[in-house]
Amino acid sequence: HVQLVESGGGSVPAGGSLRLSCAASTYIYSRKCMGWFRQAPGKEREGVARIHTGSGTTYYADSVKGRFTISQDNAKNTVYLQMNSLKPEDTAMYYCAAVGGRGGYCYTLAIDSVNSWGQGTQVTVST
């Protein structure tokens, strides 16, 4: 049973934009904490952004702050990642994730905090 489905990846030149979408099952979305991770070839998977879909509270990694925006559409159980001013170093497989949380707060955006993963969508930024 697929619970997280990403879409929207592709290839763009540096400075371009992409918007990733993550459609979640009702159960997953009801847990409130959703995040985006990425993994470049030869590198560890890293957290990019996180949102609490109840409060709208967001968190961003320093590497994407000011360029990426995570948002939600509660009617569609969908989380988005708007990526602007893309750089070649943003090239990676991007994964949507359901992140653990408690008491209205989401856990740290780390691999150990993830309950479910999507299948990933490739983002390639050329020079």
Accessible surface in RSA format (square Angstrom, percent):
REM  Atomic radii and reference values for relative SASA: ProtOr
REM  Chains: A
REM  Algorithm: Lee & Richards
REM  Probe-radius: 1.40
REM  Slices: 20
REM RES _ NUM      All-atoms   Total-Side   Main-Chain    Non-polar    All polar
REM                ABS   REL    ABS   REL    ABS   REL    ABS   REL    ABS   REL
RES HIS A   1   195.42 106.8 118.63  82.5  76.79 196.5  97.90 100.9  97.53 113.5
RES VAL A   2   108.18  71.2  86.33  78.2  21.85  52.6  91.15  79.2  17.02  46.2
RES GLN A   3    58.69  32.8  52.98  38.7   5.71  13.6   6.08  12.9  52.62  39.9
RES LEU A   4     2.84   1.6   0.16   0.1   2.68   6.7   0.16   0.1   2.68   7.2
RES VAL A   5    72.16  47.5  69.85  63.2   2.31   5.6  69.85  60.7   2.31   6.3
RES GLU A   6     7.69   4.4   0.00   0.0   7.69  18.3   0.00   0.0   7.69   6.3
RES SER A   7    61.25  51.8  56.30  75.1   4.95  11.4  41.71  88.8  19.54  27.4
RES GLY A   8    36.92  45.5   0.00   N/A  36.92  45.5  24.10  66.1  12.82  28.7
RES GLY A   9    29.74  36.7   0.00   N/A  29.74  36.7   3.00   8.2  26.74  59.9
RES GLY A  10    28.47  35.1   0.00   N/A  28.47  35.1  28.08  77.1   0.38   0.9
RES SER A  11    93.61  79.1  63.08  84.2  30.54  70.3  37.40  79.6  56.21  78.8
RES VAL A  12    21.09  13.9  17.73  16.0   3.36   8.1  20.33  17.7   0.75   2.0
RES PRO A  13    88.49  64.5  88.38  80.6   0.11   0.4  88.38  73.0   0.11   0.7
RES ALA A  14    51.08  47.0  28.21  43.5  22.87  52.0  28.51  40.1  22.57  59.8
RES GLY A  15    55.47  68.4   0.00   N/A  55.47  68.4  29.81  81.8  25.66  57.5
RES GLY A  16    19.77  24.4   0.00   N/A  19.77  24.4  19.04  52.3   0.72   1.6
RES SER A  17    57.92  48.9  37.98  50.7  19.94  45.9  22.32  47.5  35.60  49.9
RES LEU A  18    29.50  16.4  24.49  17.5   5.02  12.6  29.50  20.7   0.00   0.0
RES ARG A  19   130.69  54.9 115.46  58.9  15.23  36.3  27.00  36.9 103.69  62.8
RES LEU A  20     0.00   0.0   0.00   0.0   0.00   0.0   0.00   0.0   0.00   0.0
RES SER A  21    24.91  21.0  24.91  33.2   0.00   0.0  11.81  25.1  13.10  18.3
RES CYS A  22     0.00   0.0   0.00   0.0   0.00   0.0   0.00   0.0   0.00   0.0
RES ALA A  23    48.95  45.0  45.56  70.3   3.39   7.7  45.82  64.5   3.13   8.3
RES ALA A  24    11.99  11.0   0.06   0.1  11.94  27.2   1.84   2.6  10.15  26.9
RES SER A  25    26.07  22.0  12.70  16.9  13.38  30.8  23.79  50.7   2.28   3.2
RES THR A  26   103.09  73.3  97.57  98.9   5.52  13.2  69.47  93.3  33.62  50.8
RES TYR A  27   132.53  61.9 125.81  71.6   6.72  17.5 103.31  77.6  29.22  36.0
RES ILE A  28     5.79   3.3   5.71   4.3   0.09   0.2   5.71   4.1   0.09   0.2
RES TYR A  29    16.72   7.8  16.17   9.2   0.55   1.4  16.17  12.2   0.55   0.7
RES SER A  30    61.66  52.1  42.07  56.1  19.59  45.1  41.20  87.7  20.46  28.7
RES ARG A  31   121.54  51.0 106.69  54.4  14.86  35.4  24.20  33.1  97.34  59.0
RES LYS A  32    89.73  43.8  89.73  55.1   0.00   0.0  44.53  40.1  45.20  48.2
RES CYS A  33     2.19   1.7   2.05   2.3   0.15   0.3   0.00   0.0   2.19   2.4
RES MET A  34     0.16   0.1   0.16   0.1   0.00   0.0   0.16   0.1   0.00   0.0
RES GLY A  35     0.24   0.3   0.00   N/A   0.24   0.3   0.00   0.0   0.24   0.5
RES TRP A  36     0.03   0.0   0.03   0.0   0.00   0.0   0.00   0.0   0.03   0.0
RES PHE A  37     0.66   0.3   0.66   0.4   0.00   0.0   0.66   0.4   0.00   0.0
RES ARG A  38    15.15   6.4  15.06   7.7   0.09   0.2   2.50   3.4  12.65   7.7
RES GLN A  39    62.00  34.7  56.56  41.3   5.44  13.0  10.91  23.2  51.09  38.8
RES ALA A  40    21.57  19.8  18.07  27.9   3.50   8.0  18.46  26.0   3.11   8.2
RES PRO A  41   120.48  87.8  92.18  84.0  28.31 102.9 104.58  86.3  15.90  98.8
RES GLY A  42    92.35 113.9   0.00   N/A  92.35 113.9  45.52 124.9  46.83 104.9
RES LYS A  43   140.70  68.6 128.70  79.0  12.01  28.6  82.70  74.4  58.00  61.8
RES GLU A  44   153.87  88.3 140.31 106.1  13.56  32.3  57.24 110.7  96.63  78.9
RES ARG A  45    58.37  24.5  45.98  23.4  12.39  29.5   5.74   7.8  52.63  31.9
RES GLU A  46    79.27  45.5  74.30  56.2   4.97  11.8  30.84  59.7  48.42  39.5
RES GLY A  47    15.62  19.3   0.00   N/A  15.62  19.3   1.74   4.8  13.88  31.1
RES VAL A  48     1.01   0.7   0.98   0.9   0.03   0.1   1.01   0.9   0.00   0.0
RES ALA A  49     0.00   0.0   0.00   0.0   0.00   0.0   0.00   0.0   0.00   0.0
RES ARG A  50    38.06  16.0  38.06  19.4   0.00   0.0   0.00   0.0  38.06  23.1
RES ILE A  51     4.58   2.6   4.58   3.4   0.00   0.0   4.58   3.3   0.00   0.0
RES HIS A  52    21.35  11.7  20.97  14.6   0.38   1.0  16.44  16.9   4.91   5.7
RES THR A  53     3.72   2.6   1.43   1.4   2.30   5.5   0.43   0.6   3.30   5.0
RES GLY A  54    49.65  61.2   0.00   N/A  49.65  61.2  16.91  46.4  32.74  73.3
RES SER A  55    76.66  64.8  34.82  46.5  41.84  96.4  44.53  94.8  32.13  45.0
RES GLY A  56    34.15  42.1   0.00   N/A  34.15  42.1  18.38  50.4  15.77  35.3
RES THR A  57    83.90  59.7  73.77  74.8  10.13  24.1  60.78  81.6  23.12  35.0
RES THR A  58    56.39  40.1  32.40  32.8  23.99  57.2  10.42  14.0  45.97  69.5
RES TYR A  59    97.52  45.5  93.22  53.0   4.30  11.2  59.67  44.8  37.85  46.7
RES TYR A  60    38.03  17.8  34.38  19.6   3.65   9.5  28.80  21.6   9.23  11.4
RES ALA A  61    18.38  16.9  17.11  26.4   1.28   2.9  18.38  25.9   0.00   0.0
RES ASP A  62   123.76  86.7  99.71  99.2  24.05  56.9  38.69  91.0  85.08  84.8
RES SER A  63    61.15  51.7  38.04  50.8  23.11  53.2  47.75 101.7  13.40  18.8
RES VAL A  64     0.17   0.1   0.14   0.1   0.03   0.1   0.17   0.1   0.00   0.0
RES LYS A  65   121.36  59.2 101.79  62.5  19.58  46.6  63.79  57.4  57.58  61.3
RES GLY A  66    83.25 102.7   0.00   N/A  83.25 102.7  43.32 118.9  39.93  89.4
RES ARG A  67    32.50  13.6  27.68  14.1   4.82  11.5  26.19  35.8   6.32   3.8
RES PHE A  68     5.04   2.5   0.00   0.0   5.04  13.1   0.00   0.0   5.04  14.4
RES THR A  69    71.63  50.9  71.34  72.3   0.29   0.7  43.55  58.5  28.09  42.5
RES ILE A  70     5.33   3.0   0.00   0.0   5.33  12.8   0.00   0.0   5.33  14.5
RES SER A  71    47.93  40.5  45.54  60.8   2.39   5.5  33.34  71.0  14.59  20.4
RES GLN A  72    52.20  29.2  28.98  21.2  23.22  55.3  17.38  37.0  34.81  26.4
RES ASP A  73    41.38  29.0  36.63  36.5   4.75  11.2  11.43  26.9  29.96  29.9
RES ASN A  74    84.13  58.0  67.83  65.5  16.30  39.2  29.11  70.1  55.02  53.2
RES ALA A  75   102.65  94.4  55.73  86.0  46.93 106.8  68.42  96.4  34.23  90.7
RES LYS A  76   138.31  67.5 117.84  72.3  20.47  48.7  74.33  66.9  63.98  68.2
RES ASN A  77    34.47  23.8  34.47  33.3   0.00   0.0   5.05  12.2  29.42  28.4
RES THR A  78    11.24   8.0  11.19  11.3   0.05   0.1   5.21   7.0   6.02   9.1
RES VAL A  79     0.48   0.3   0.48   0.4   0.00   0.0   0.48   0.4   0.00   0.0
RES TYR A  80    24.86  11.6  24.86  14.1   0.00   0.0  13.79  10.4  11.07  13.6
RES LEU A  81     0.00   0.0   0.00   0.0   0.00   0.0   0.00   0.0   0.00   0.0
RES GLN A  82    56.64  31.7  56.52  41.3   0.11   0.3  27.66  58.9  28.98  22.0
RES MET A  83     0.00   0.0   0.00   0.0   0.00   0.0   0.00   0.0   0.00   0.0
RES ASN A  84    58.84  40.6  58.84  56.9   0.00   0.0  15.77  38.0  43.06  41.6
RES SER A  85    61.48  52.0  56.25  75.1   5.23  12.1  20.13  42.9  41.35  57.9
RES LEU A  86     2.25   1.3   0.00   0.0   2.25   5.7   0.00   0.0   2.25   6.1
RES LYS A  87    86.08  42.0  85.53  52.5   0.56   1.3  39.20  35.3  46.88  49.9
RES PRO A  88    49.52  36.1  42.19  38.5   7.34  26.7  42.70  35.3   6.82  42.4
RES GLU A  89   117.94  67.7  91.88  69.5  26.06  62.1  58.52 113.2  59.42  48.5
RES ASP A  90     0.41   0.3   0.41   0.4   0.00   0.0   0.00   0.0   0.41   0.4
RES THR A  91    35.35  25.1  32.23  32.7   3.12   7.4  30.58  41.1   4.77   7.2
RES ALA A  92     1.34   1.2   1.10   1.7   0.24   0.5   1.34   1.9   0.00   0.0
RES MET A  93    62.72  32.5  61.59  40.8   1.13   2.7  60.95  51.8   1.77   2.4
RES TYR A  94     0.00   0.0   0.00   0.0   0.00   0.0   0.00   0.0   0.00   0.0
RES TYR A  95    33.24  15.5  33.24  18.9   0.00   0.0   8.92   6.7  24.32  30.0
RES CYS A  96     0.21   0.2   0.21   0.2   0.00   0.0   0.00   0.0   0.21   0.2
RES ALA A  97     0.00   0.0   0.00   0.0   0.00   0.0   0.00   0.0   0.00   0.0
RES ALA A  98     2.52   2.3   2.52   3.9   0.00   0.0   2.52   3.5   0.00   0.0
RES VAL A  99     1.89   1.2   0.00   0.0   1.89   4.5   0.00   0.0   1.89   5.1
RES GLY A 100     8.78  10.8   0.00   N/A   8.78  10.8   8.78  24.1   0.00   0.0
RES GLY A 101    33.67  41.5   0.00   N/A  33.67  41.5   4.97  13.6  28.70  64.3
RES ARG A 102   193.56  81.3 176.75  90.1  16.81  40.0  55.92  76.4 137.64  83.4
RES GLY A 103    69.20  85.3   0.00   N/A  69.20  85.3  43.44 119.2  25.76  57.7
RES GLY A 104    51.37  63.3   0.00   N/A  51.37  63.3  28.19  77.4  23.18  51.9
RES TYR A 105   171.33  80.0 167.86  95.5   3.47   9.0 121.79  91.5  49.54  61.1
RES CYS A 106    21.29  16.1   2.14   2.4  19.16  45.0   1.06   2.7  20.23  21.8
RES TYR A 107   103.79  48.5  99.87  56.8   3.92  10.2  80.74  60.7  23.05  28.4
RES THR A 108   101.55  72.2  93.70  95.0   7.85  18.7  60.07  80.7  41.48  62.7
RES LEU A 109    17.04   9.5   2.18   1.6  14.86  37.3   2.18   1.5  14.86  40.0
RES ALA A 110    39.44  36.3  34.99  54.0   4.45  10.1  39.44  55.5   0.00   0.0
RES ILE A 111    84.85  48.3  76.85  57.3   7.99  19.3  76.85  55.3   7.99  21.7
RES ASP A 112   144.70 101.4 108.15 107.6  36.55  86.4  38.12  89.7 106.58 106.3
RES SER A 113    18.59  15.7  11.16  14.9   7.43  17.1   6.44  13.7  12.15  17.0
RES VAL A 114    21.91  14.4   0.40   0.4  21.51  51.8   0.40   0.3  21.51  58.3
RES ASN A 115    97.91  67.5  62.38  60.3  35.53  85.5  25.08  60.4  72.82  70.4
RES SER A 116    22.00  18.6  16.42  21.9   5.58  12.9  12.05  25.7   9.96  13.9
RES TRP A 117    88.97  35.7  61.34  29.7  27.63  64.9  42.48  22.7  46.49  75.4
RES GLY A 118     8.53  10.5   0.00   N/A   8.53  10.5   1.86   5.1   6.67  14.9
RES GLN A 119   109.44  61.2  79.25  57.9  30.19  71.9  70.83 150.8  38.61  29.3
RES GLY A 120    10.85  13.4   0.00   N/A  10.85  13.4   0.00   0.0  10.85  24.3
RES THR A 121    18.55  13.2  13.35  13.5   5.20  12.4   7.61  10.2  10.93  16.5
RES GLN A 122    77.30  43.2  70.33  51.4   6.97  16.6  45.41  96.6  31.90  24.2
RES VAL A 123     0.00   0.0   0.00   0.0   0.00   0.0   0.00   0.0   0.00   0.0
RES THR A 124    49.26  35.0  49.08  49.8   0.18   0.4  38.01  51.1  11.24  17.0
RES VAL A 125     7.06   4.6   0.00   0.0   7.06  17.0   0.00   0.0   7.06  19.2
RES SER A 126    58.64  49.5  52.17  69.6   6.46  14.9  44.38  94.5  14.25  20.0
RES THR A 127   147.83 105.1  92.32  93.6  55.50 132.3  83.88 112.7  63.95  96.7
END  Absolute sums over single chains surface
CHAIN  1 A     6467.7       4807.7       1660.0       3463.8       3003.9
END  Absolute sums over all chains
TOTAL          6467.7       4807.7       1660.0       3463.8       3003.9
